[in-house]
Amino acid sequence: MDIQQGFPPDPDKRATLANWRRSPFNHWAFHHVREIVPSARIANDPGDVWHLPHGEMDLSAADLNQAVTGMPNDALVILHEGAIVHESYRNGMAPQDPHILMSVSKSMLGLVAGTLVERGEVDLQDPVTTYLPELADTAYAGATVRDALDMRVGVLFDEDYEATDGPIIEYRKAANWNPLEPGEAAMDLRSFQTLLTGRDGTHGGRFHYVSPVTDMLAWLMERATGTRFSDLLSDRLLKPLGAEQSGDLTVDRIGGARAAGGMNITARDLARVGQMLLQGGTREGKQVLPRAWVQDLWSGGDRAAWAAGDMADRFSEPGRSYRSKWYHVPHPDGDMIHCMGIHGQYLFACAQTQSVIAWFSSADDPINDANSAHVFAAVARIQAALRR
């Protein structure tokens, strides 16, 4: 891989703000995001690292070579009963490199939200406009914090990742993810929120996937706590989790958090998140997240809302639901919760096998159903191998 090689790199080998999410540039850029997009640091505590042991497990039946060969996989970390039983990296990525989570970032916000609820800083039943009166004249009016966490806000927004114009392009420019056109005035994520005035459903109704809703929640959490969202991620997640490395969060032109997709951490630290959730929100006897909040994630959300929602045709397992930015899949022998992001980012925590799978990719397409099916099939094989 010769992207960004040379001093300076050849012009056609440079990863830039204009090309960083396209192949082949994304194979380098997805674990060098802070070199392209302005980012805030998410500090860990180097003096309090959760050391994961290494274990032995026969995963030959999972055929991991088949799982990653020919795929745009950048990292794969598998934990079983708290021990690392597989770890591999590709496309120039190393264990210490933070990789962009894309929409797995939303799920990290969903975890931190539980700490605000426990401390009484946010009430789930409050309208979001209680904290952000600036949005009183937008489509958010009447939506509660719970509606927003469960993606059940009736905001009109087309989540079309292949669009070349329209609101999603303006959204990316506001987030600092796309370059501005010559002479174009800069916007930011907060001013972009005020443009969302159209409604396409009721609040508290169907599952409706709208990324800007998560950025709105980060703003709300900052307003409620008086703390930058990147610092909330640090103080309430990475530090108590015992993260091995610091992370990054992309920000807009005025420091606004791209909470819907801009978080970057290592594969091991993402795996630590999954293990902590398997342990009821604890690590090494320390409570990281409120136990009741974690139990609520494992209970899942409104199944009827999922069945009527945006992704029911793509993920149709019986009983699937969505709760506080996490996908929930029930199973008689132990449920699974997971999160996922475009270009192939995943975290799976499976209670049945007491296992965690962190999977990073730099896929060409934002959404590719064949790639997604491949990942889920690989996960099923891994789970089967662990049950032996």
Secondary structure as the mmCIF struct_conf table of DSSP 4:
data_model
#
loop_
_struct_conf.conf_type_id
_struct_conf.id
_struct_conf.beg_label_comp_id
_struct_conf.beg_label_asym_id
_struct_conf.beg_label_seq_id
_struct_conf.end_label_comp_id
_struct_conf.end_label_asym_id
_struct_conf.end_label_seq_id
TURN_TY1_P TURN_TY1_P1 ILE A 3 GLN A 4
STRN STRN1 GLY A 6 GLY A 6
TURN_TY1_P TURN_TY1_P2 PHE A 7 PRO A 8
STRN STRN2 PRO A 9 PRO A 9
HELX_LH_PP_P HELX_LH_PP_P1 ASP A 10 ASP A 10
HELX_RH_3T_P HELX_RH_3T_P1 PRO A 11 LYS A 13
TURN_TY1_P TURN_TY1_P3 LEU A 17 ARG A 21
BEND BEND1 ARG A 22 ARG A 22
TURN_TY1_P TURN_TY1_P4 SER A 23 PRO A 24
HELX_RH_AL_P HELX_RH_AL_P1 PHE A 25 ALA A 29
TURN_TY1_P TURN_TY1_P5 PHE A 30 HIS A 31
HELX_RH_3T_P HELX_RH_3T_P2 VAL A 33 GLU A 35
TURN_TY1_P TURN_TY1_P6 ILE A 36 ILE A 36
BEND BEND2 VAL A 37 VAL A 37
STRN STRN3 SER A 39 ILE A 42
TURN_TY1_P TURN_TY1_P7 PRO A 46 GLY A 47
BEND BEND3 ASP A 48 ASP A 48
HELX_LH_PP_P HELX_LH_PP_P2 HIS A 51 PRO A 53
STRN STRN4 HIS A 54 HIS A 54
HELX_RH_3T_P HELX_RH_3T_P3 SER A 60 ALA A 62
HELX_RH_AL_P HELX_RH_AL_P2 LEU A 64 VAL A 68
TURN_TY1_P TURN_TY1_P8 THR A 69 GLY A 70
BEND BEND4 MET A 71 MET A 71
STRN STRN5 ASN A 73 HIS A 80
TURN_TY1_P TURN_TY1_P9 GLU A 81 GLY A 82
STRN STRN6 ALA A 83 TYR A 89
TURN_TY1_P TURN_TY1_P10 ASN A 91 GLY A 92
TURN_TY1_P TURN_TY1_P11 PRO A 95 GLN A 96
STRN STRN7 HIS A 99 ILE A 100
TURN_TY1_P TURN_TY1_P12 MET A 102 SER A 103
HELX_RH_AL_P HELX_RH_AL_P3 VAL A 104 GLU A 118
TURN_TY1_P TURN_TY1_P13 ARG A 119 GLY A 120
BEND BEND5 GLU A 121 GLU A 121
TURN_TY1_P TURN_TY1_P14 LEU A 124 GLN A 125
BEND BEND6 ASP A 126 ASP A 126
STRN STRN8 PRO A 127 PRO A 127
HELX_RH_3T_P HELX_RH_3T_P4 VAL A 128 THR A 130
TURN_TY1_P TURN_TY1_P15 TYR A 131 TYR A 131
HELX_RH_3T_P HELX_RH_3T_P5 PRO A 133 LEU A 135
TURN_TY1_P TURN_TY1_P16 ALA A 136 ASP A 137
BEND BEND7 THR A 138 THR A 138
TURN_TY1_P TURN_TY1_P17 ALA A 139 GLY A 142
STRN STRN9 THR A 144 THR A 144
HELX_RH_AL_P HELX_RH_AL_P4 VAL A 145 LEU A 149
TURN_TY1_P TURN_TY1_P18 ASP A 150 MET A 151
STRN STRN10 VAL A 155 VAL A 155
TURN_TY1_P TURN_TY1_P19 TYR A 161 GLU A 162
BEND BEND8 THR A 164 GLY A 166
HELX_RH_AL_P HELX_RH_AL_P5 PRO A 167 ALA A 174
TURN_TY1_P TURN_TY1_P20 ALA A 175 ASN A 176
BEND BEND9 TRP A 177 ASN A 178
HELX_LH_PP_P HELX_LH_PP_P3 PRO A 179 GLU A 181
TURN_TY1_P TURN_TY1_P21 PRO A 182 GLY A 183
HELX_LH_PP_P HELX_LH_PP_P4 GLU A 184 ALA A 186
HELX_RH_AL_P HELX_RH_AL_P6 LEU A 189 GLN A 193
TURN_TY1_P TURN_TY1_P22 THR A 194 LEU A 195
STRN STRN11 ARG A 199 ARG A 199
BEND BEND10 GLY A 201 GLY A 201
TURN_TY1_P TURN_TY1_P23 HIS A 203 GLY A 204
BEND BEND11 GLY A 205 ARG A 206
HELX_RH_AL_P HELX_RH_AL_P7 SER A 211 THR A 225
TURN_TY1_P TURN_TY1_P24 GLY A 226 GLY A 226
BEND BEND12 THR A 227 THR A 227
HELX_RH_AL_P HELX_RH_AL_P8 PHE A 229 LEU A 233
HELX_RH_PI_P HELX_RH_PI_P1 SER A 234 LEU A 238
HELX_RH_AL_P HELX_RH_AL_P9 LYS A 239 LEU A 241
TURN_TY1_P TURN_TY1_P25 GLY A 242 GLY A 242
BEND BEND13 GLU A 244 GLN A 245
STRN STRN12 GLY A 247 THR A 250
STRN STRN13 VAL A 251 VAL A 251
TURN_TY1_P TURN_TY1_P26 ARG A 253 ILE A 254
STRN STRN14 ALA A 257 ALA A 257
TURN_TY1_P TURN_TY1_P27 ALA A 259 GLY A 261
STRN STRN15 MET A 263 ILE A 265
HELX_RH_AL_P HELX_RH_AL_P10 ALA A 267 LEU A 278
TURN_TY1_P TURN_TY1_P28 GLN A 279 GLY A 280
BEND BEND14 GLY A 281 GLY A 281
STRN STRN16 THR A 282 ARG A 283
TURN_TY1_P TURN_TY1_P29 GLU A 284 GLY A 285
STRN STRN17 LYS A 286 GLN A 287
BEND BEND15 LEU A 289 LEU A 289
HELX_RH_AL_P HELX_RH_AL_P11 ARG A 291 SER A 299
HELX_RH_AL_P HELX_RH_AL_P12 ARG A 303 ALA A 307
TURN_TY1_P TURN_TY1_P30 ALA A 308 ALA A 308
BEND BEND16 GLY A 309 GLY A 309
TURN_TY1_P TURN_TY1_P31 ASP A 310 ARG A 314
TURN_TY1_P TURN_TY1_P32 PRO A 318 GLY A 319
STRN STRN18 SER A 321 ARG A 323
TURN_TY1_P TURN_TY1_P33 SER A 324 LYS A 325
STRN STRN19 TRP A 326 VAL A 329
TURN_TY1_P TURN_TY1_P34 PRO A 332 ASP A 333
STRN STRN20 MET A 336 GLY A 341
TURN_TY1_P TURN_TY1_P35 ILE A 342 GLY A 344
STRN STRN21 GLN A 345 CYS A 350
TURN_TY1_P TURN_TY1_P36 ALA A 351 GLN A 354
STRN STRN22 SER A 355 SER A 361
BEND BEND17 ASP A 364 PRO A 366
HELX_RH_AL_P HELX_RH_AL_P13 ASP A 369 ARG A 387
#
